[in-house]
């Protein structure tokens, strides 16, 4: 049995985003992501082979999602979630500059 708290042991200094795998198994990975004013590098897009369910727990963020030939911006606040389909190109435009952003991401097969 693993017992933890998503808000525990958050470093006060985050020079880079932190990706921590909390659990994984066949076709699924659950991770905590910690951001502090971070964004994806310019012109970088995630293009992942698995679906991704993202729940924003603390802070705020703006994601960019590529839909056909256009890019949509999605603002997230605590409690908001988004399902991103496999191969759906997306990036983090920004995260909260005033408070650390805590995400829960679940990567899973279809």
C-alpha positions as CSV (number, residue, x, y, z in Angstrom):
1,X,0.0,0.0,0.0
2,X,1.2,3.5,-0.9
3,X,-0.1,6.4,1.1
4,X,0.7,10.0,0.1
5,X,-0.6,13.5,-0.2
6,X,-0.5,15.5,-3.5
7,X,0.3,18.7,-1.6
8,X,3.1,17.2,0.5
9,X,6.8,17.7,-0.2
10,X,6.5,20.5,-2.8
11,X,9.9,22.2,-3.1
12,X,9.8,25.9,-2.5
13,X,12.2,26.4,-5.5
14,X,11.3,24.9,-8.8
15,X,13.8,25.9,-11.5
16,X,12.2,23.4,-13.8
17,X,8.8,21.6,-13.9
18,X,8.8,18.4,-11.9
19,X,7.1,15.3,-13.2
20,X,6.6,12.5,-10.5
21,X,5.1,9.1,-11.3
22,X,2.8,8.2,-8.5
23,X,1.6,4.9,-9.9
24,X,1.8,3.0,-13.2
25,X,0.7,-0.3,-14.7
26,X,-0.2,-1.8,-18.0
27,X,-1.5,1.0,-20.2
28,X,-1.7,3.6,-17.4
29,X,0.6,6.1,-15.6
30,X,-0.5,8.6,-13.0
31,X,1.8,11.5,-12.2
32,X,1.9,14.7,-10.2
33,X,3.3,17.7,-12.1
34,X,4.6,20.8,-10.3
35,X,5.0,24.1,-12.1
36,X,5.9,27.6,-10.9
37,X,5.6,30.1,-13.7
38,X,6.8,27.5,-16.3
39,X,5.7,27.1,-19.9
40,X,6.6,24.8,-22.7
41,X,9.6,25.9,-24.8
42,X,8.7,28.2,-27.7
43,X,7.4,26.1,-30.7
44,X,7.4,22.9,-28.6
45,X,4.3,20.7,-28.8
46,X,3.5,17.5,-26.8
47,X,2.4,14.7,-29.2
48,X,1.9,11.8,-26.9
49,X,1.0,8.2,-27.9
50,X,-1.5,7.9,-24.9
51,X,-4.6,9.8,-23.9
52,X,-4.1,12.2,-21.0
53,X,-6.6,13.3,-18.4
54,X,-5.3,16.4,-16.6
55,X,-6.8,17.8,-13.4
56,X,-5.6,21.2,-12.1
57,X,-5.5,21.1,-8.3
58,X,-3.8,24.4,-7.4
59,X,-2.6,27.5,-9.2
60,X,-3.6,28.2,-12.7
61,X,-2.6,27.4,-16.3
62,X,-3.2,28.2,-19.9
63,X,-2.9,25.3,-22.4
64,X,-2.8,25.6,-26.1
65,X,-4.5,22.8,-28.0
66,X,-4.0,22.3,-31.8
67,X,-7.3,21.6,-33.4
68,X,-7.1,21.0,-37.2
69,X,-5.4,24.1,-38.5
70,X,-6.0,26.4,-35.5
71,X,-4.8,26.7,-32.0
72,X,-7.3,27.0,-29.1
73,X,-6.3,28.4,-25.7
74,X,-7.8,26.8,-22.6
75,X,-7.6,28.5,-19.2
76,X,-7.6,26.2,-16.2
77,X,-8.3,27.0,-12.5
78,X,-8.4,24.6,-9.5
79,X,-10.9,21.8,-10.1
80,X,-10.8,22.1,-13.9
81,X,-9.9,19.1,-16.0
82,X,-9.4,18.3,-19.6
83,X,-9.1,15.1,-21.6
84,X,-6.5,15.3,-24.3
85,X,-6.7,12.5,-26.9
86,X,-3.7,10.6,-28.0
87,X,-1.7,12.5,-30.6
88,X,-3.6,15.7,-29.9
89,X,-0.8,18.3,-30.1
90,X,-0.8,20.6,-27.0
91,X,1.5,22.8,-25.0
92,X,1.6,24.7,-21.7
93,X,1.4,28.4,-22.6
94,X,1.8,29.6,-19.0
95,X,1.4,28.6,-15.4
96,X,0.7,30.8,-12.3
97,X,3.5,33.2,-11.5
98,X,2.2,33.9,-8.0
99,X,1.5,30.4,-6.7
100,X,2.8,26.9,-7.5
101,X,0.6,25.0,-9.9
102,X,-0.1,21.3,-9.0
103,X,-1.5,19.0,-11.6
104,X,-2.7,15.4,-11.6
105,X,-2.2,13.7,-15.0
106,X,-3.4,10.3,-15.9
107,X,-1.9,8.8,-19.1
108,X,-3.9,5.9,-20.5
109,X,-4.4,3.7,-23.5
110,X,-7.7,3.8,-25.4
